[in-house]
Each structure stands twice: as structure tokens, then as C-alpha cells.
Amino acid sequence: MTKEVQKWADRAMYAAKPMEAGGPKVVVLSASNDPLGEIAAATMTYEGKFPGGLHEITDEQRRFYLDDVFKARRWAPLEFVNFHFLISGVTRAFTHQMVRQRTAVYAQESVRFAVKEDVPVQMPASLDGTVPWQEWVVKCYGDLFPGDEIPCREKNERWKLAFKHANQQASREQLWRKLWDQHVESISTVYNALIDSGMPAEDARGLLPTNLQTRIHYCTNLRNLYEHAGNRLCTQAQHEWKVVWVQILSALREYGDDVASYRLGDEWHGSLWQFEELCKVFKPICYQTGKCEFMSSADRYCAIRDRVQGPLQKVPVSMWEYKSTTGNIQPEEWMNNHAAARIS
């Protein structure tokens, strides 16, 4: 018999790898190295053309067929291009939505056995610009008593005055941050106490919040990624999708620059330009169809819908963002505005 004390109830449990700071991170683990070549080869089939290899396809043909394939609904050629992403630092709320795309393959970090000792919880966009409550109180103390050494005990009278001042001076969002920090700390303390006292992680995880950060493998093809982007870049989608999509585009460019290459004739070329071209196709679904696709009574407000359904109906989608266009739309209106689906 060993004298060692088993810390956890289930031998299958293990300490989860700590989450990197800085929010969502996306890495392309593998992808089609000549994506536009594959699209061109598949699309040429409809014209009775069958190159003997991708190296026989010219760059002009690669560009032409990427543009041409989107002029019809024959999108099967996009399915020849595959991607394997590793996405980390996203919330379980995000992955609950992501896995609804049934045309992809997923493998996600489990909290049934992975013990999240640090309980990494992602703050929502509503708390952007706020600071941890304790940091806010210290700032307010400095404002009231400049040059004074911060007291160690909260029973100190000056500290009490600073705490009162902090509550009075805090914005609505900073007061939200106070409540948020308090409850995240409470959840973390109780979760770890339960785990360390012998409760299996699969039971203790019931306390963990929806915004717990996680990791997920995401394997899909270009057609499904394109269609997924259309829905999730819509203003109605949660803002976390926009944040993740920026990382997806960055990861695609990095893969195209560092890893991918293709053969043209007898020479090898870098594929970065191909991945740059692919990154340009990902936009909200209204850019794909020329009209708003969320018009039911259950759909939310949209900051750009009136223009999409109004003056822009007579303007080619490719011109929607030009400032000379009547009712033009700037990308930051749907990409950076986390309140674009709310009526203030």
C-alpha cells in the first residue's frame, strides 16, 4: 500500500494545460497547399478540361476560377480545399455555437477530466475598457491621497473612504466588472475546493461558467468555412465570432507564408498570395447573396440592414464599401461593433 495521498478522486483526471493570455488564438495545423489550383482543376471539369496535374494550371487560371466559381451555385470545387484549425482561448459558449455546423469535424478539450485549476473565464465585450475592481479601488485611493502608501488592511479608514469613492466614481461598466470579478473568484474558490476534497471533476464542472475558456480542433473545407463565415460574420452573431475570425484570417496568412507552396511547371512558388486571395472572400452572408437573409420576426436588429435592403439593392456587392456609394457600409460597422445587433 502506498502512503501517498491521492489528490483527486478519479485517476483519469489531469491538470488542464494553462490557457495563454491575450484572448483567442488560431493555428492552422494543416491545409491544402495549392488551394486555388485545386479549385481551378475541379471547376475546369465543367468545361471538359482535365489538366494532368496542378503544376499545369497557370496562376492566371487560378485567379480566374476562384472568381468564376462564385458566379454560380456550383460550389463543389470549394470542397476540395481543406483546413485543420486549432482554436484556443475561446469560450464554451462559442464552441456550443460552433459545433452546430454539422459539416465539420471537432475534437474539444474536456472538462470532465481536465481540471481547470486556474478557472480561466473570458470577459464579455460589455466589459471592454474596464479594469479589475481591486485595481480600480487602488487608483481611487491614489486620487484621494496622492503620494500616500497603499494600506495593507481594508479596515484602514482611508481605505474605506477610497472604497466608497470607487463605487461613486465607477461607470456602469466598471460596476459590472466589480460583480463579475467577485463571482468569478467565488466560482474558482469553490470549484477547486470541491476538486481537492475529492469530488470528481465531472461533477464539480457543473459550477463552471459558460465563458470558461477552452480549446477545440476544427476541421472543415472551404465551402463550409465560407458558408459558416457568412452566418457568423453577420451583425447578429456574437462578437466573439468576429474576434476569432480575425485570428482565422491571420492564421491562414501565416500558414500560406511559412508552410504552403505549390509547383508551377518545374518551379516551386510560395502560396501566400493564394491564401491572401482566399481571405478576401469571407464576409457576412448579405455580401454573398446581395440581400439580408435574416428577416424573420425572431431575428435581431441589424445596424446595416436598412442599407442592404434599401439603396444598396441597386449597387453591386463589390461596391458596397466604397464611400462614393449611396448608403455605403464600412467593415468596422459589422466587424468591430459588438453592439451592431442591439437597439440602444
Secondary structure per residue as TSV (DSSP state, phi and psi in degrees):
chain	resnum	aa	ss	phi	psi
A	1	M	-	360.0	132.3
A	2	T	-	-81.1	150.3
A	3	K	-	-94.7	-2.5
A	4	E	-	-69.7	140.4
A	5	V	-	-88.0	123.6
A	6	Q	-	-78.4	120.8
A	7	K	S	-69.5	-39.5
A	8	W	S	-114.2	156.6
A	9	A	S	-72.2	-31.8
A	10	D	-	-118.3	125.7
A	11	R	T	-67.0	-15.0
A	12	A	T	-79.1	-11.1
A	13	M	-	-75.6	149.6
A	14	Y	E	-151.1	157.1
A	15	A	E	-74.3	124.3
A	16	A	-	-65.3	144.7
A	17	K	-	-62.2	130.1
A	18	P	-	-57.2	144.9
A	19	M	-	-81.6	136.6
A	20	E	-	-67.9	144.1
A	21	A	S	-74.1	160.2
A	22	G	S	104.3	7.3
A	23	G	S	86.7	-165.2
A	24	P	-	-58.3	144.1
A	25	K	E	-137.0	135.2
A	26	V	E	-123.4	134.5
A	27	V	E	-126.1	135.1
A	28	V	E	-88.2	112.0
A	29	L	E	-79.5	-34.1
A	30	S	E	-159.2	156.3
A	31	A	E	-164.1	164.5
A	32	S	-	-65.2	124.3
A	33	N	S	-75.7	-23.3
A	34	D	S	-125.8	64.6
A	35	P	H	-60.0	-41.7
A	36	L	H	-72.7	-28.2
A	37	G	H	-65.2	-41.5
A	38	E	H	-67.2	-40.8
A	39	I	H	-63.1	-44.1
A	40	A	H	-62.2	-47.1
A	41	A	H	-60.0	-43.4
A	42	A	H	-69.3	-39.2
A	43	T	H	-70.2	-34.4
A	44	M	H	-62.2	-20.7
A	45	T	G	-57.8	-37.0
A	46	Y	G	-66.3	-15.8
A	47	E	G	-105.1	6.8
A	48	G	T	75.2	23.1
A	49	K	-	-107.5	131.7
A	50	F	-	-135.6	88.0
A	51	P	-	-62.3	149.0
A	52	G	S	-75.9	-9.3
A	53	G	S	-175.9	159.5
A	54	L	G	-64.2	-24.1
A	55	H	G	-67.8	-13.6
A	56	E	G	-87.7	-8.5
A	57	I	S	-88.3	129.5
A	58	T	-	-79.6	160.8
A	59	D	H	-64.1	-32.8
A	60	E	H	-62.3	-40.2
A	61	Q	H	-67.8	-38.0
A	62	R	H	-59.4	-46.6
A	63	R	H	-66.6	-42.8
A	64	F	H	-61.6	-47.3
A	65	Y	H	-76.4	-23.9
A	66	L	H	-64.4	-42.2
A	67	D	H	-70.8	-40.7
A	68	D	H	-68.8	-35.1
A	69	V	H	-64.5	-26.9
A	70	F	T	-85.9	0.1
A	71	K	T	-88.3	-2.2
A	72	A	S	-140.0	170.5
A	73	R	S	-92.6	13.8
A	74	R	-	-83.9	82.0
A	75	W	-	-98.2	9.0
A	76	A	G	-55.2	-36.5
A	77	P	G	-57.5	-27.5
A	78	L	G	-68.3	-21.9
A	79	E	G	-76.0	-8.0
A	80	F	G	-80.2	-13.0
A	81	V	-	-101.0	120.8
A	82	N	E	-118.4	151.6
A	83	F	E	-137.1	142.5
A	84	H	E	-124.5	108.8
A	85	F	E	-103.4	147.1
A	86	L	E	-113.7	117.6
A	87	I	E	-113.3	123.5
A	88	S	E	-128.2	159.7
A	89	G	E	76.4	19.0
A	90	V	E	-102.1	161.5
A	91	T	E	-84.1	158.4
A	92	R	H	-68.8	-22.4
A	93	A	H	-62.2	-42.1
A	94	F	H	-63.7	-47.9
A	95	T	H	-69.7	-29.3
A	96	H	H	-59.7	-37.4
A	97	Q	H	-75.6	-41.6
A	98	M	H	-59.2	-43.8
A	99	V	T	-72.4	-4.5
A	100	R	T	-71.2	-15.7
A	101	Q	-	-76.2	100.7
A	102	R	T	-79.6	-3.4
A	103	T	T	-96.8	22.2
A	104	A	S	-130.9	172.3
A	105	V	E	-120.0	138.9
A	106	Y	E	-132.4	150.2
A	107	A	E	-141.8	116.4
A	108	Q	E	-116.6	146.4
A	109	E	-	-58.0	132.1
A	110	S	-	-95.4	141.4
A	111	V	T	-104.8	12.4
A	112	R	T	-75.3	-35.6
A	113	F	T	-120.2	-27.6
A	114	A	E	-77.9	117.3
A	115	V	E	-86.6	116.2
A	116	K	-	-88.2	75.8
A	117	E	T	-60.8	-35.4
A	118	D	T	-86.6	-6.5
A	119	V	-	41.8	68.9
A	120	P	-	-74.5	114.5
A	121	V	B	-115.8	125.2
A	122	Q	-	-78.6	130.0
A	123	M	-	-74.8	145.7
A	124	P	-	-77.1	164.7
A	125	A	G	-60.9	-25.3
A	126	S	G	-62.0	-20.4
A	127	L	G	-101.5	8.7
A	128	D	T	-58.1	136.5
A	129	G	T	90.5	-6.4
A	130	T	-	-91.4	169.3
A	131	V	-	-126.6	159.7
A	132	P	-	-52.2	142.3
A	133	W	H	-57.7	-42.7
A	134	Q	H	-61.0	-38.6
A	135	E	H	-65.6	-37.5
A	136	W	H	-65.1	-42.2
A	137	V	H	-64.7	-41.5
A	138	V	H	-61.3	-41.0
A	139	K	H	-61.2	-44.9
A	140	C	H	-65.5	-34.5
A	141	Y	H	-61.7	-44.2
A	142	G	H	-64.2	-33.4
A	143	D	H	-67.5	-38.3
A	144	L	H	-78.3	-38.5
A	145	F	S	-129.9	69.6
A	146	P	T	-59.1	135.2
A	147	G	T	84.0	-9.9
A	148	D	-	-78.8	144.2
A	149	E	-	-73.8	134.8
A	150	I	-	-66.0	124.9
A	151	P	-	-70.8	151.1
A	152	C	S	-81.7	-30.5
A	153	R	-	-101.7	135.6
A	154	E	T	-72.3	-12.3
A	155	K	T	-77.2	-11.8
A	156	N	S	-57.8	134.4
A	157	E	H	-61.3	-39.3
A	158	R	H	-65.9	-36.4
A	159	W	H	-65.0	-38.7
A	160	K	H	-63.0	-39.7
A	161	L	H	-65.0	-40.3
A	162	A	H	-65.5	-38.9
A	163	F	H	-64.9	-41.6
A	164	K	H	-64.9	-42.6
A	165	H	H	-62.7	-38.8
A	166	A	H	-61.7	-42.3
A	167	N	H	-67.4	-35.8
A	168	Q	H	-72.0	-36.6
A	169	Q	H	-88.7	-13.6
A	170	A	-	-69.8	140.7
A	171	S	-	-72.0	170.5
A	172	R	H	-57.6	-42.2
A	173	E	H	-67.5	-36.0
A	174	Q	H	-69.5	-33.1
A	175	L	H	-69.2	-35.2
A	176	W	H	-60.5	-41.8
A	177	R	H	-61.6	-36.7
A	178	K	H	-58.8	-50.5
A	179	L	H	-64.5	-41.1
A	180	W	H	-60.1	-51.5
A	181	D	H	-60.8	-41.9
A	182	Q	H	-61.2	-44.2
A	183	H	H	-77.9	-33.1
A	184	V	H	-64.1	-42.2
A	185	E	H	-62.7	-41.2
A	186	S	H	-63.9	-44.9
A	187	I	H	-61.3	-44.4
A	188	S	H	-60.1	-44.6
A	189	T	H	-63.5	-47.4
A	190	V	H	-69.7	-42.4
A	191	Y	H	-57.2	-49.1
A	192	N	H	-67.4	-35.1
A	193	A	H	-64.1	-41.3
A	194	L	H	-66.4	-45.3
A	195	I	H	-59.7	-48.2
A	196	D	H	-69.8	-20.2
A	197	S	T	-92.8	2.7
A	198	G	T	112.8	0.1
A	199	M	-	-74.6	131.9
A	200	P	-	-60.6	145.7
A	201	A	H	-60.1	-32.7
A	202	E	H	-64.6	-20.9
A	203	D	H	-93.8	-43.2
A	204	A	H	-65.4	-26.7
A	205	R	G	-63.4	-15.1
A	206	G	G	-59.6	-21.0
A	207	L	G	-81.8	-21.0
A	208	L	S	-68.3	140.1
A	209	P	-	-77.0	161.2
A	210	T	T	-62.2	-27.8
A	211	N	T	-87.3	15.8
A	212	L	B	-59.9	133.6
A	213	Q	E	-76.9	144.6
A	214	T	E	-144.5	179.2
A	215	R	E	-128.0	146.8
A	216	I	E	-150.1	137.5
A	217	H	E	-86.5	137.3
A	218	Y	E	-133.3	111.5
A	219	C	E	-116.8	121.4
A	220	T	E	-152.0	173.3
A	221	N	E	-110.4	173.0
A	222	L	H	-64.4	-37.4
A	223	R	H	-60.9	-47.3
A	224	N	H	-71.3	-33.6
A	225	L	H	-66.5	-40.1
A	226	Y	H	-63.4	-45.8
A	227	E	H	-68.9	-37.2
A	228	H	H	-63.9	-41.6
A	229	A	H	-61.5	-40.5
A	230	G	H	-56.0	-43.6
A	231	N	H	-76.2	-40.3
A	232	R	H	-86.6	-10.9
A	233	L	T	-94.9	-4.5
A	234	C	S	-60.5	150.0
A	235	T	T	-60.0	-25.3
A	236	Q	T	-72.4	-19.0
A	237	A	S	-72.2	152.5
A	238	Q	-	-61.1	144.1
A	239	H	H	-60.6	-26.4
A	240	E	H	-57.3	-30.5
A	241	W	H	-62.0	-39.4
A	242	K	H	-65.8	-41.4
A	243	V	H	-62.3	-43.7
A	244	V	H	-67.6	-37.6
A	245	W	H	-65.9	-34.2
A	246	V	H	-58.6	-41.2
A	247	Q	H	-70.4	-35.8
A	248	I	H	-61.4	-45.8
A	249	L	H	-63.6	-41.5
A	250	S	H	-63.1	-41.2
A	251	A	H	-67.1	-38.1
A	252	L	H	-63.5	-42.7
A	253	R	H	-65.6	-39.8
A	254	E	H	-64.7	-41.5
A	255	Y	H	-65.0	-42.9
A	256	G	H	-63.1	-31.1
A	257	D	H	-83.1	-39.7
A	258	D	H	-95.6	-27.9
A	259	V	T	-119.7	-51.3
A	260	A	-	-74.5	139.8
A	261	S	E	-150.2	161.5
A	262	Y	E	-144.0	158.7
A	263	R	E	-98.2	132.8
A	264	L	E	-126.8	107.6
A	265	G	T	66.8	-124.1
A	266	D	T	-102.2	5.7
A	267	E	E	-113.1	153.2
A	268	W	E	-104.8	139.3
A	269	H	E	-129.9	153.2
A	270	G	E	-72.2	146.7
A	271	S	-	-97.7	7.9
A	272	L	H	-54.1	-43.6
A	273	W	H	-61.1	-33.8
A	274	Q	H	-66.2	-42.8
A	275	F	H	-69.9	-31.5
A	276	E	H	-62.7	-41.5
A	277	E	H	-66.1	-39.4
A	278	L	H	-63.4	-39.1
A	279	C	H	-61.9	-23.8
A	280	K	T	-74.3	-16.5
A	281	V	T	-86.3	-12.1
A	282	F	-	-87.7	106.8
A	283	K	-	-146.9	169.3
A	284	P	-	-56.4	156.0
A	285	I	H	-60.8	-27.7
A	286	C	H	-64.2	-28.0
A	287	Y	H	-72.6	-23.1
A	288	Q	H	-82.3	-35.2
A	289	T	H	-111.2	-13.4
A	290	G	S	84.1	6.0
A	291	K	S	-154.0	164.0
A	292	C	-	-73.2	132.2
A	293	E	S	-102.9	8.1
A	294	F	-	-126.4	80.1
A	295	M	-	-117.6	11.3
A	296	S	S	-79.6	168.5
A	297	S	T	-65.9	-21.0
A	298	A	T	-84.2	-11.4
A	299	D	S	-81.2	154.6
A	300	R	-	-87.8	170.9
A	301	Y	-	-60.0	150.8
A	302	C	-	-136.8	130.1
A	303	A	T	-68.8	-18.0
A	304	I	T	-116.1	-1.8
A	305	R	H	-60.3	-42.4
A	306	D	H	-59.4	-35.4
A	307	R	H	-77.3	-39.3
A	308	V	H	-61.1	-42.0
A	309	Q	H	-86.5	-9.3
A	310	G	T	-108.6	-110.7
A	311	P	G	-61.0	-27.7
A	312	L	G	-78.6	-7.9
A	313	Q	G	-61.2	-26.4
A	314	K	G	-98.1	6.5
A	315	V	S	-115.9	134.7
A	316	P	-	-57.0	141.4
A	317	V	G	-54.9	-35.6
A	318	S	G	-62.7	-15.6
A	319	M	G	-104.4	-1.0
A	320	W	T	-57.6	-32.5
A	321	E	T	-92.5	-4.0
A	322	Y	-	-74.2	131.2
A	323	K	T	-67.3	-17.1
A	324	S	T	-79.9	-8.8
A	325	T	S	-82.2	137.1
A	326	T	T	-64.8	124.6
A	327	G	T	74.3	27.9
A	328	N	-	-58.1	156.3
A	329	I	-	-120.4	130.0
A	330	Q	-	-96.3	140.3
A	331	P	H	-53.6	-33.8
A	332	E	H	-65.9	-17.9
A	333	E	H	-68.6	-33.1
A	334	W	H	-108.9	-18.0
A	335	M	H	-94.7	-38.3
A	336	N	T	-107.2	-10.8
A	337	N	-	-93.3	102.6
A	338	H	T	-72.6	-9.8
A	339	A	T	-107.0	17.2
A	340	A	T	-66.5	-15.6
A	341	A	T	-106.1	14.0
A	342	R	-	-117.2	143.3
A	343	I	-	-91.9	112.4
A	344	S	-	-75.7	360.0
